[in-house]
Amino acid sequence: MKTKIDFLEQIELKVKDIAGDLTKTAFIQQPGEVKEGHTYFTVDSSEGFVINDVIYLINNTGNEVFSRVIEVKIPDLIVVNGDQSVFGKGAIIKKSDSLQFLDEAITVYSKYNPRVRTLVVNVSMPGNEFNLPVDWESGFSKINSVEYPVGYFPQYFLNPDDYGIITNDGTNYILKFERMIYSNFKIEYFIRHSIDAENSPLCTIPECDFYCVCNIAAAFYLLALANRFSENVNPTIGVSSMNIDDKSKKYRTAASDMFSQSASWLGLNVNVNGGMIMEQVPFSSDQGAGRCGH
């Protein structure tokens, strides 16, 4: 099962092939010293790290963990949150901007291939208003089907016009039916995928879509680099505007190619417009099933 660090490392590798190495890396010189819930590391260089950076630590025994920078002293001290004394000499502290682009990629991927969940709602008293699942995400989640009543073959599914999501007080959303419900019902609904719940190995993205998600994230990363390059480089300091345009175009072209590859992998009929995947066909519950078998 892939972890968030696996995704970050792959994204950085894809970007590095085009834009060079962008990851900030510090090599730990000796075992960390734990004081008051923080670990003090002597490193080869602390340049590029600042307070509140989200970082991850890796060693040669397969340990990996996310943490946060508490203090930095130039040239060779990084203090991180928690007891990380398992990371000794030779372990690595890394900071990667790709974390934010991975989050964007998960959202895009989930739009076209969301995580499918089912829930049987136990009805103890007749009613027409019920709480939504605890993992429901307003603004993203959707109901795919409602089976009512449950336990029959063939199954009975309600018409989408028979129910809807409403707000009962302006803030909380509920599932409301047009008629009274007297027995248990089952809903199938979509939610966003996730990778790692802070140092947990949980990953809901199918392993066969690992490179697809990494491509989307790397594409977002390259688009951001193209924008930064064109905005921050001053042509008067020895760099021609043609060189700036060429570099920016190179990043945008690579990003477009990565978006297109991901769209093709997901089996979508899409255009690539300004770096965003534009859906041309509505999502169906069996889309992509032949690809991953899920």
VMD Tcl script that draws the C-alpha trace (Angstrom):
set ca {
  {0.00 0.00 0.00}
  {1.37 3.40 -0.99}
  {1.94 6.10 1.61}
  {1.83 9.85 1.19}
  {5.63 9.91 1.17}
  {5.65 7.41 -1.72}
  {3.48 9.85 -3.67}
  {5.65 12.87 -2.79}
  {8.84 11.09 -3.83}
  {7.34 10.07 -7.19}
  {5.98 13.57 -7.87}
  {9.38 15.10 -7.12}
  {11.02 12.58 -9.45}
  {8.68 13.55 -12.30}
  {9.26 17.27 -11.75}
  {13.01 16.79 -11.32}
  {13.28 15.26 -14.79}
  {12.01 18.54 -16.24}
  {12.80 21.33 -13.79}
  {15.66 19.94 -11.70}
  {15.79 18.99 -8.03}
  {13.42 21.22 -6.04}
  {13.31 19.28 -2.76}
  {15.07 20.75 0.26}
  {17.13 17.99 1.89}
  {19.13 17.85 5.11}
  {21.25 14.87 6.16}
  {21.26 14.06 9.88}
  {24.79 13.94 11.26}
  {24.13 12.25 14.62}
  {21.21 10.83 16.63}
  {18.65 13.43 17.60}
  {18.39 14.73 21.16}
  {14.86 14.75 22.60}
  {13.91 17.68 24.82}
  {10.40 18.56 26.00}
  {8.62 16.78 23.18}
  {10.92 18.02 20.41}
  {13.89 16.40 18.68}
  {17.07 18.39 17.99}
  {18.98 17.29 14.91}
  {22.46 18.33 13.86}
  {22.40 18.33 10.06}
  {24.79 19.01 7.21}
  {22.86 22.18 6.33}
  {19.63 23.77 7.55}
  {19.42 26.23 4.65}
  {15.96 26.41 3.10}
  {14.07 25.22 6.20}
  {11.90 27.59 8.27}
  {9.64 27.33 11.30}
  {6.30 25.54 10.66}
  {7.55 23.73 7.56}
  {5.85 20.36 7.13}
  {8.71 17.90 6.63}
  {9.21 14.17 6.45}
  {12.01 12.00 7.76}
  {13.33 8.83 6.12}
  {16.03 6.37 7.12}
  {17.57 3.31 5.52}
  {15.48 0.86 7.58}
  {12.22 1.92 5.94}
  {11.02 4.22 8.71}
  {9.27 7.34 7.50}
  {7.24 9.94 9.34}
  {5.79 13.42 8.90}
  {6.61 16.16 11.39}
  {6.81 19.93 11.65}
  {9.79 22.25 12.06}
  {9.81 23.95 15.46}
  {13.12 25.80 15.24}
  {15.95 26.36 12.77}
  {19.45 27.56 13.48}
  {21.83 28.30 10.65}
  {23.97 26.56 9.66}
  {23.30 23.11 11.10}
  {20.37 22.67 13.52}
  {16.76 21.66 12.81}
  {14.31 21.04 15.65}
  {11.22 18.99 14.81}
  {8.06 18.14 16.71}
  {7.78 14.87 18.64}
  {10.23 12.17 19.63}
  {11.96 11.29 16.36}
  {15.06 9.76 17.95}
  {14.68 6.64 15.78}
  {16.22 8.71 13.00}
  {19.96 8.70 13.48}
  {23.05 9.50 11.45}
  {22.45 9.13 7.73}
  {18.70 9.66 7.95}
  {17.20 12.43 5.85}
  {14.92 15.39 6.55}
  {13.02 16.55 3.47}
  {10.72 19.45 2.63}
  {8.70 19.29 -0.56}
  {6.33 21.83 -2.09}
  {4.61 18.94 -3.85}
  {2.46 18.30 -0.77}
  {-0.02 21.05 -1.73}
  {-0.17 19.83 -5.33}
  {-0.82 16.28 -4.17}
  {-3.89 17.55 -2.29}
  {-5.12 19.24 -5.48}
  {-4.49 16.08 -7.47}
  {-6.51 13.96 -5.04}
  {-9.45 16.33 -5.45}
  {-9.26 16.22 -9.27}
  {-8.83 12.45 -9.33}
  {-11.74 12.01 -6.90}
  {-13.99 14.11 -9.12}
  {-13.67 11.59 -11.93}
  {-13.11 8.43 -9.93}
  {-14.49 9.02 -6.41}
  {-14.37 6.63 -3.53}
  {-17.60 4.62 -3.37}
  {-19.11 3.98 0.04}
  {-22.27 2.19 1.18}
  {-24.25 2.56 4.37}
  {-27.29 0.71 5.67}
  {-29.41 3.11 7.71}
  {-31.33 1.39 10.49}
  {-34.80 2.88 10.75}
  {-36.17 2.49 14.27}
  {-39.07 4.90 13.78}
  {-40.85 5.94 10.56}
  {-39.65 9.25 9.19}
  {-38.57 11.14 6.11}
  {-35.48 12.98 7.41}
  {-32.20 11.21 8.25}
  {-28.64 12.17 9.08}
  {-26.03 11.90 6.36}
  {-23.05 9.55 6.80}
  {-20.35 10.86 9.14}
  {-17.81 10.95 6.29}
  {-20.12 12.96 4.04}
  {-18.40 16.05 2.61}
  {-20.76 18.86 1.72}
  {-19.92 20.33 -1.67}
  {-18.30 17.13 -2.89}
  {-20.19 14.02 -1.83}
  {-23.12 12.78 -3.89}
  {-25.66 10.00 -3.51}
  {-25.43 7.45 -6.30}
  {-28.39 5.28 -5.31}
  {-30.86 4.52 -2.53}
  {-32.07 0.94 -2.11}
  {-35.40 0.70 -0.29}
  {-36.49 -1.56 1.16}
  {-33.34 -3.66 1.55}
  {-33.04 -7.43 1.37}
  {-35.00 -8.10 -1.80}
  {-33.87 -9.60 -5.09}
  {-34.05 -8.02 -7.52}
  {-33.20 -4.91 -5.57}
  {-35.53 -1.93 -5.41}
  {-34.01 1.50 -6.01}
  {-35.77 4.81 -5.43}
  {-36.01 7.38 -8.16}
  {-33.62 10.31 -7.58}
  {-36.67 12.58 -7.52}
  {-37.84 10.76 -4.39}
  {-35.11 12.19 -2.16}
  {-32.67 15.08 -1.86}
  {-30.06 16.77 0.32}
  {-31.38 19.81 2.15}
  {-30.28 22.07 4.99}
  {-32.54 22.07 7.99}
  {-31.10 25.09 9.77}
  {-28.81 26.81 7.28}
  {-25.71 24.87 8.33}
  {-26.47 21.15 8.78}
  {-27.44 19.01 5.80}
  {-29.77 16.03 5.96}
  {-31.20 13.41 3.62}
  {-34.91 14.04 3.07}
  {-37.40 11.73 1.36}
  {-40.62 12.77 -0.34}
  {-42.51 10.09 1.58}
  {-42.26 8.31 4.92}
  {-39.64 5.57 5.25}
  {-40.69 2.62 7.43}
  {-37.75 0.20 7.25}
  {-34.01 0.08 6.68}
  {-32.55 1.54 3.51}
  {-29.09 1.45 1.94}
  {-27.36 4.37 0.28}
  {-24.38 4.27 -2.05}
  {-22.51 7.54 -2.11}
  {-19.28 9.13 -3.31}
  {-16.58 10.77 -1.19}
  {-13.11 12.13 -1.80}
  {-10.13 9.78 -1.70}
  {-7.46 10.22 0.95}
  {-3.81 9.34 1.42}
  {-2.48 9.08 4.95}
  {-4.33 10.34 7.95}
  {-1.18 11.90 9.48}
  {1.35 9.10 9.56}
  {-1.24 6.38 8.96}
  {-0.56 3.98 6.07}
  {-4.16 4.30 4.90}
  {-4.48 5.03 1.18}
  {-7.85 4.73 -0.56}
  {-6.51 5.32 -4.08}
  {-6.19 2.02 -5.99}
  {-2.54 1.11 -6.42}
  {-3.00 0.89 -10.19}
  {-3.80 4.63 -10.21}
  {-0.67 5.63 -8.29}
  {1.11 7.08 -11.33}
  {-2.07 8.69 -12.61}
  {-2.44 10.75 -9.42}
  {1.29 11.55 -9.39}
  {1.01 12.82 -12.98}
  {-1.85 15.15 -12.04}
  {0.07 16.50 -9.05}
  {3.27 16.94 -11.05}
  {1.28 18.79 -13.73}
  {-0.08 21.24 -11.14}
  {3.45 21.63 -9.78}
  {4.87 22.42 -13.23}
  {2.12 24.97 -13.94}
  {2.96 26.71 -10.67}
  {6.65 26.70 -11.57}
  {5.86 28.18 -14.98}
  {3.95 31.01 -13.33}
  {6.63 31.64 -10.71}
  {9.38 31.61 -13.31}
  {7.68 34.15 -15.58}
  {6.75 36.41 -12.65}
  {9.97 36.31 -10.64}
  {12.74 36.35 -13.23}
  {13.87 39.83 -14.22}
  {15.09 39.92 -17.84}
  {17.40 42.81 -17.00}
  {19.64 40.55 -14.90}
  {21.31 38.59 -17.63}
  {18.30 36.50 -18.68}
  {16.57 37.23 -21.97}
  {12.79 37.36 -22.18}
  {13.03 34.66 -24.85}
  {14.73 32.32 -22.38}
  {12.04 33.07 -19.81}
  {9.28 32.34 -22.30}
  {10.98 29.14 -23.45}
  {11.33 27.87 -19.87}
  {7.74 28.71 -19.02}
  {6.48 27.10 -22.23}
  {8.51 23.97 -21.52}
  {6.87 23.59 -18.10}
  {3.38 24.23 -19.48}
  {3.83 21.75 -22.32}
  {5.03 19.06 -19.91}
  {2.09 19.78 -17.59}
  {-0.37 19.49 -20.48}
  {1.14 16.15 -21.49}
  {0.82 14.83 -17.94}
  {-2.81 15.94 -17.68}
  {-3.55 14.23 -20.99}
  {-1.87 11.00 -19.87}
  {-3.90 10.97 -16.65}
  {-7.14 11.66 -18.53}
  {-6.40 8.81 -20.91}
  {-5.60 6.49 -18.02}
  {-8.94 7.29 -16.38}
  {-10.75 6.61 -19.64}
  {-12.15 10.13 -19.89}
  {-13.25 11.97 -23.00}
  {-11.64 15.29 -22.12}
  {-9.91 18.42 -23.29}
  {-6.98 20.00 -21.53}
  {-7.82 23.66 -21.07}
  {-5.38 25.86 -19.17}
  {-4.03 22.88 -17.31}
  {-7.39 21.69 -16.00}
  {-9.05 18.44 -16.94}
  {-12.49 19.28 -18.35}
  {-15.05 16.49 -18.13}
  {-17.07 15.79 -21.27}
  {-19.05 12.80 -20.05}
  {-20.77 12.40 -16.66}
  {-19.23 10.07 -14.12}
  {-20.79 6.63 -13.93}
  {-20.38 4.17 -11.07}
  {-18.68 1.58 -13.31}
  {-16.26 4.01 -15.01}
  {-12.73 2.67 -14.76}
  {-13.81 -0.67 -13.32}
  {-12.07 -2.58 -16.10}
  {-8.85 -0.68 -15.44}
  {-8.35 -1.53 -11.79}
  {-11.00 -4.10 -11.13}
  {-12.67 -1.94 -8.49}
}
mol new
graphics top color blue
foreach p $ca { graphics top sphere $p radius 0.5 }
foreach p [lrange $ca 0 end-1] q [lrange $ca 1 end] { graphics top cylinder $p $q radius 0.2 }
display resetview
